[in-house]
Amino acid sequence: MTYPNVMKISKNLYISLSVLLIILLSCMTGKLDNKETGKIRPLKDTIGFAQYSWQMDSLMARLDRKGWKKSAGLPWKFVICPHDDYAYVGTLYPELLQNVKAPNLILIGVAHKAAQLGIEDSLVFDSYNVWKGPWKNIQVSPVREEIYKLLTKKFAIINDTMQKVEHSVEAMIPFLQYFNRNITIVSILVPAMNPDRMEACGKALADAIRTVAINHKWEWGTDFAIVSTTDAVHYGNEDWGGINRAYFGCDEAGNNKAREHESGIIDSCLKGELVPEKIRLFSSYTLKPENFREYKWTWCGRYSVPVALYTSYYLNNGSLLSGELVGYSTSITSAHIPVDDIGMGRTAIATDCHWVGYAALGYR
């Protein structure tokens, strides 16, 4: 009789089939997870920025709100916001972004790694469905595709790699979501381009946004807003990859002179009536005239800010926007917010020989 052998074979076959089934299910699950992960834009910086709602609640509870400017009148149509570590920038984030009331946000950010990826001259869009947010995932606005199609390949490309490695846009999202849980976003990054190209891209983007706004019956400032970002000067001669950015020296006198230079840029280029001459002047401050790819003065938003300014200027249909300075600080003059106990930290040092400036401006 051979029944024991048959039973043994059946048992082995059962085990083999079970193992095979587990492997197949694992492979299928992996594919599904990868597909789903590909739809969600993950966080780049989980140290300097908050990634959880409880971190944001704790952070906001620690901020000293005395002296905050309560901007009277209409909400901002367009803002320029810093994007450095929350510990350093502190109150400037919420003080500025509290007055962005529109739920549909066009975010215009820096493309720090664009040169390494060989990208320039085109506005960079993404194809993610949602972005990770502290309270819930943030929906990408369906108007992203509409805007992109209107820009065509002449002005825009899609590059998820560029969007995934960029931290500037994601810095503002937790604060924007703090004030409105139901925001939608369109992320646009701006790599290196010359001043003429910046104006052309800004005008094209303005035309596209205007068309989309008309089609959706959106009002600027109420239904949608433009949120741009830059950190101001990156200053000093310490821990900048061997580069000396201490243009006036990094003693007390030199740092004061650098901050005075910052004030000159803000006062002459960004405050008051928004006109093309001021935008060109900003580029003359920040870009070397002989090579637009090189810094003259180290604002990382030397491309994103002009494009956002041109976009806002041309979008406003001939009526001039006016810029208001909500505040300026630096990583060595601001009151640092304690964050170590809530799972956050700092991504760079802050010393007299290594500091960053922060300018926050709103336009209406």
C-alpha positions as CSV (number, residue, x, y, z in Angstrom):
1,M,0.0,0.0,0.0
2,T,1.4,3.5,-0.9
3,Y,-1.1,5.7,0.9
4,P,1.5,7.1,3.4
5,N,3.7,8.3,0.4
6,V,0.7,9.8,-1.2
7,M,-0.1,11.7,1.9
8,K,3.5,12.8,2.3
9,I,3.5,14.1,-1.3
10,S,0.1,15.8,-0.8
11,K,1.4,17.4,2.3
12,N,4.6,18.6,0.6
13,L,2.6,19.8,-2.4
14,Y,0.3,21.7,-0.1
15,I,3.2,23.4,1.7
16,S,4.9,24.3,-1.7
17,L,1.7,25.7,-3.1
18,S,1.1,27.7,0.1
19,V,4.6,29.2,0.0
20,L,4.2,30.0,-3.7
21,L,0.8,31.7,-3.0
22,I,2.4,33.8,-0.2
23,I,5.2,34.8,-2.6
24,L,2.7,35.8,-5.3
25,L,0.6,37.7,-2.9
26,S,3.7,39.5,-1.5
27,C,4.7,40.5,-5.1
28,M,1.2,41.7,-5.8
29,T,1.0,43.7,-2.6
30,G,4.4,45.2,-3.3
31,K,3.2,46.4,-6.7
32,L,0.1,47.9,-5.3
33,D,2.0,49.6,-2.5
34,N,4.5,51.0,-5.1
35,K,1.7,52.2,-7.3
36,E,0.0,53.9,-4.4
37,T,3.3,55.4,-3.1
38,G,4.0,56.8,-6.5
39,K,0.8,58.9,-6.3
40,I,1.7,60.5,-3.0
41,R,4.5,63.1,-2.9
42,P,6.5,62.2,0.2
43,L,8.2,64.6,2.6
44,K,11.8,65.7,1.8
45,D,12.6,67.4,5.1
46,T,11.4,65.7,8.2
47,I,13.8,67.5,10.5
48,G,13.4,71.2,9.9
49,F,9.7,71.0,9.1
50,A,6.7,69.4,10.9
51,Q,5.3,66.2,9.5
52,Y,2.6,65.5,12.1
53,S,-0.5,67.5,13.3
54,W,0.6,67.2,16.9
55,Q,3.9,68.8,16.1
56,M,2.1,71.8,14.5
57,D,-0.2,72.2,17.4
58,S,2.8,72.1,19.8
59,L,4.7,74.5,17.7
60,M,1.9,77.0,17.3
61,A,1.3,76.9,21.1
62,R,5.0,78.0,21.7
63,L,5.0,81.0,19.4
64,D,4.8,84.4,20.9
65,R,2.0,86.2,19.0
66,K,2.5,89.6,20.6
67,G,3.2,92.2,18.1
68,W,1.9,90.2,15.1
69,K,0.6,92.4,12.3
70,K,-3.0,91.7,11.9
71,S,-3.2,92.7,8.2
72,A,-6.3,94.8,7.7
73,G,-8.4,94.7,4.6
74,L,-8.5,92.1,1.9
75,P,-6.6,88.8,2.1
76,W,-3.3,88.4,0.3
77,K,-3.4,87.7,-3.4
78,F,0.3,86.9,-3.5
79,V,2.9,86.3,-0.8
80,I,6.6,85.7,-0.5
81,C,7.4,83.4,2.3
82,P,10.7,81.9,3.8
83,H,11.3,78.2,3.8
84,D,14.0,77.5,6.4
85,D,13.8,75.5,9.6
86,Y,10.8,76.3,11.7
87,A,13.1,76.7,14.7
88,Y,14.8,79.6,13.0
89,V,12.0,81.3,11.0
90,G,9.5,81.0,13.8
91,T,6.6,83.4,13.8
92,L,7.1,84.7,10.2
93,Y,5.5,81.7,8.8
94,P,2.1,82.0,10.5
95,E,2.1,85.8,10.7
96,L,2.3,85.9,6.9
97,L,0.3,82.9,5.9
98,Q,-2.6,83.5,8.3
99,N,-3.9,86.1,5.8
100,V,-3.9,83.7,2.8
101,K,-7.6,82.9,2.8
102,A,-8.1,81.2,-0.6
103,P,-8.4,77.4,-0.6
104,N,-6.8,76.9,-4.0
105,L,-3.1,77.7,-3.9
106,I,-0.5,78.0,-6.7
107,L,2.8,77.4,-5.0
108,I,5.9,78.8,-6.8
109,G,9.1,77.4,-5.3
110,V,12.9,77.2,-5.7
111,A,14.5,74.4,-7.6
112,H,17.7,73.9,-5.6
113,K,18.8,70.7,-7.3
114,A,17.9,71.8,-10.9
115,A,21.5,72.3,-12.1
116,Q,22.4,68.8,-10.9
117,L,19.5,67.4,-12.8
118,G,20.3,69.4,-15.9
119,I,17.1,71.4,-15.8
120,E,16.7,75.1,-16.6
121,D,14.6,77.6,-18.6
122,S,11.2,75.8,-17.9
123,L,8.7,75.8,-15.1
124,V,8.7,72.4,-13.5
125,F,5.4,70.7,-12.6
126,D,4.7,67.3,-10.9
127,S,2.3,64.5,-11.6
128,Y,1.5,63.4,-8.0
129,N,-2.1,63.0,-7.1
130,V,-1.7,64.1,-3.4
131,W,1.0,65.6,-1.2
132,K,1.6,64.4,2.4
133,G,0.3,66.9,5.0
134,P,0.2,66.9,8.8
135,W,-3.5,66.4,9.2
136,K,-4.3,64.6,6.0
137,N,-3.0,64.3,2.5
138,I,-3.4,67.4,0.4
139,Q,-5.2,67.2,-2.9
140,V,-3.5,68.5,-6.0
141,S,-5.9,70.8,-7.8
142,P,-7.3,69.6,-11.0
143,V,-6.4,72.9,-12.6
144,R,-2.8,71.8,-12.6
145,E,-3.4,69.9,-15.8
146,E,-5.3,72.8,-17.3
147,I,-2.5,75.3,-16.5
148,Y,0.2,72.9,-17.8
149,K,-1.6,72.3,-21.1
150,L,-1.9,76.0,-21.7
151,L,1.8,76.5,-21.1
152,T,2.7,73.6,-23.4
153,K,6.3,72.5,-23.8
154,K,7.5,76.0,-24.6
155,F,7.3,77.1,-21.0
156,A,6.8,74.0,-18.8
157,I,7.9,70.4,-18.2
158,I,6.9,67.6,-15.8
159,N,9.6,66.2,-13.6
160,D,8.7,64.3,-10.4
161,T,12.3,63.7,-9.5
162,M,12.9,67.5,-9.3
163,Q,9.7,68.0,-7.3
164,K,10.5,65.1,-4.9
165,V,13.9,66.4,-3.9
166,E,12.9,70.0,-3.4
167,H,12.1,71.2,0.1
168,S,11.0,74.8,-0.4
169,V,7.4,74.3,-1.3
170,E,6.7,71.7,1.4
171,A,7.9,74.1,4.1
172,M,4.8,76.3,3.8
173,I,2.2,73.5,3.5
174,P,1.8,72.6,7.2
175,F,1.1,76.3,8.1
176,L,-1.3,76.7,5.1
177,Q,-3.1,73.5,6.2
178,Y,-3.1,74.7,9.8
179,F,-5.3,77.6,8.8
180,N,-7.3,75.7,6.2
181,R,-7.6,71.9,6.3
182,N,-9.1,71.8,2.8
183,I,-6.5,73.5,0.6
184,T,-5.6,72.2,-2.8
185,I,-2.3,73.0,-4.4
186,V,-0.4,73.3,-7.7
187,S,3.4,73.1,-7.2
188,I,5.6,74.9,-9.7
189,L,9.4,75.1,-9.4
190,V,11.6,77.6,-11.1
191,P,15.1,76.6,-12.2
192,A,17.8,78.9,-13.6
193,M,16.8,81.3,-16.4
194,N,17.8,84.7,-17.6
195,P,15.7,87.8,-16.7
196,D,14.0,87.9,-20.1
197,R,13.0,84.3,-19.8
198,M,11.7,84.9,-16.3
199,E,9.4,87.6,-17.6
200,A,8.2,85.4,-20.5
201,C,7.5,82.5,-18.2
202,G,5.7,84.8,-15.7
203,K,3.6,86.4,-18.4
204,A,2.7,83.0,-19.9
205,L,1.8,81.6,-16.4
206,A,-0.4,84.7,-15.7
207,D,-2.2,84.1,-19.0
208,A,-2.8,80.5,-18.1
209,I,-4.0,81.2,-14.6
210,R,-6.3,83.9,-15.9
211,T,-7.9,81.5,-18.4
212,V,-8.4,78.9,-15.7
213,A,-9.8,81.4,-13.2
214,I,-12.3,82.6,-15.7
215,N,-13.4,79.1,-16.6
216,H,-13.8,78.2,-12.9
217,K,-15.2,81.6,-11.9
218,W,-12.5,82.1,-9.4
219,E,-11.6,85.4,-7.8
220,W,-8.0,86.1,-7.0
221,G,-7.4,86.3,-3.3
222,T,-10.8,84.7,-2.4
223,D,-10.8,81.5,-4.4
224,F,-7.1,81.2,-5.3
225,A,-3.8,82.8,-4.3
226,I,-0.2,82.6,-5.4
227,V,2.3,81.6,-2.7
228,S,6.0,82.0,-3.6
229,T,9.0,81.3,-1.5
230,T,12.7,82.2,-1.0
231,D,15.1,82.4,1.8
232,A,17.0,85.7,1.8
233,V,20.8,86.0,2.0
234,H,22.9,82.9,2.9
235,Y,25.7,84.6,4.6
236,G,29.1,83.8,6.1
237,N,32.3,81.9,5.6
238,E,31.6,78.8,7.7
239,D,30.0,75.5,6.6
240,W,29.0,76.7,3.1
241,G,30.8,74.0,1.3
242,G,34.0,76.0,1.2
243,I,32.4,79.0,-0.3
244,N,33.0,82.4,1.3
245,R,29.8,84.4,1.4
246,A,30.9,86.8,4.0
247,Y,30.7,89.7,1.6
248,F,31.3,92.4,4.3
249,G,33.0,90.1,6.8
250,C,31.3,88.2,9.6
251,D,32.0,90.3,12.6
252,E,29.3,92.5,14.1
253,A,30.0,95.4,11.7
254,G,30.0,93.1,8.6
255,N,26.8,91.3,9.6
256,N,25.0,94.6,10.3
257,K,26.1,95.9,6.9
258,A,24.8,92.7,5.3
259,R,21.4,93.2,6.9
260,E,21.4,96.8,5.7
261,H,22.0,95.6,2.2
262,E,19.1,93.2,2.6
263,S,16.9,96.1,3.7
264,G,17.9,97.9,0.5
265,I,16.8,95.0,-1.7
266,I,13.5,94.7,0.0
267,D,12.7,98.4,0.1
268,S,13.7,99.1,-3.5
269,C,12.5,95.9,-5.2
270,L,9.7,94.2,-3.2
271,K,7.8,96.8,-1.1
272,G,5.2,99.2,-2.5
273,E,3.9,99.2,-6.0
274,L,4.7,96.1,-8.0
275,V,6.2,97.1,-11.4
276,P,8.5,95.4,-13.9
277,E,11.3,97.9,-13.2
278,K,11.5,96.7,-9.6
279,I,11.6,93.1,-10.7
280,R,14.5,93.8,-13.0
281,L,16.2,95.6,-10.2
282,F,15.9,92.5,-8.0
283,S,17.6,90.4,-10.6
284,S,20.4,93.0,-10.9
285,Y,20.9,92.6,-7.1
286,T,20.9,88.8,-7.1
287,L,22.3,87.6,-10.5
288,K,25.7,88.2,-12.0
289,P,25.2,90.3,-15.2
290,E,27.8,88.2,-17.1
291,N,26.2,84.8,-16.0
292,F,22.7,84.5,-14.7
293,R,23.5,81.0,-13.3
294,E,25.7,82.5,-10.7
295,Y,24.8,84.4,-7.5
296,K,25.7,88.0,-7.1
297,W,23.8,88.1,-3.7
298,T,22.7,84.8,-2.3
299,W,18.9,84.7,-2.3
300,C,18.0,81.1,-3.3
301,G,14.7,82.5,-4.8
302,R,16.6,84.5,-7.4
303,Y,14.5,82.8,-10.1
304,S,11.3,81.9,-8.3
305,V,10.6,85.4,-6.9
306,P,10.9,87.2,-10.2
307,V,8.7,84.7,-12.0
308,A,6.1,84.9,-9.2
309,L,6.3,88.7,-9.3
310,Y,5.9,88.9,-13.1
311,T,3.0,86.4,-12.9
312,S,1.2,88.5,-10.3
313,Y,1.9,91.8,-12.2
314,Y,0.5,90.5,-15.5
315,L,-2.4,88.7,-13.8
316,N,-3.6,91.9,-12.1
317,N,-4.9,93.3,-15.4
318,G,-3.1,96.7,-15.2
319,S,-4.0,97.5,-11.6
320,L,-0.9,97.7,-9.5
321,L,-0.5,95.3,-6.5
322,S,1.2,96.7,-3.4
323,G,3.7,94.8,-1.3
324,E,3.8,95.0,2.5
325,L,6.7,93.8,4.5
326,V,5.2,91.6,7.3
327,G,8.7,91.0,8.8
328,Y,12.4,90.4,8.3
329,S,14.6,88.3,10.6
330,T,17.7,86.0,10.4
331,S,18.7,82.7,11.9
332,I,20.9,84.6,14.4
333,T,18.6,87.4,15.3
334,S,15.3,85.6,15.6
335,A,14.0,84.0,18.8
336,H,14.6,80.3,18.2
337,I,11.7,78.1,18.8
338,P,12.5,74.9,20.9
339,V,11.6,71.9,18.8
340,D,13.9,69.1,19.9
341,D,11.3,67.6,22.3
342,I,8.7,67.3,19.5
343,G,10.9,65.3,17.1
344,M,12.2,68.2,15.1
345,G,15.6,69.9,14.8
346,R,17.8,72.1,12.7
347,T,19.3,71.3,9.3
348,A,22.2,73.8,9.5
349,I,24.1,75.8,12.1
350,A,23.3,79.4,13.0
351,T,26.4,81.5,13.9
352,D,27.8,84.9,13.1
353,C,29.7,83.2,10.3
354,H,26.8,81.1,9.0
355,W,23.3,82.6,8.9
356,V,20.3,83.0,6.6
357,G,17.9,85.9,6.2
358,Y,14.1,85.7,6.0
359,A,11.8,88.1,4.3
360,A,8.0,87.8,4.5
361,L,5.8,90.0,2.2
362,G,2.2,90.1,1.3
363,Y,0.6,91.7,-1.8
364,R,-2.9,92.9,-2.4
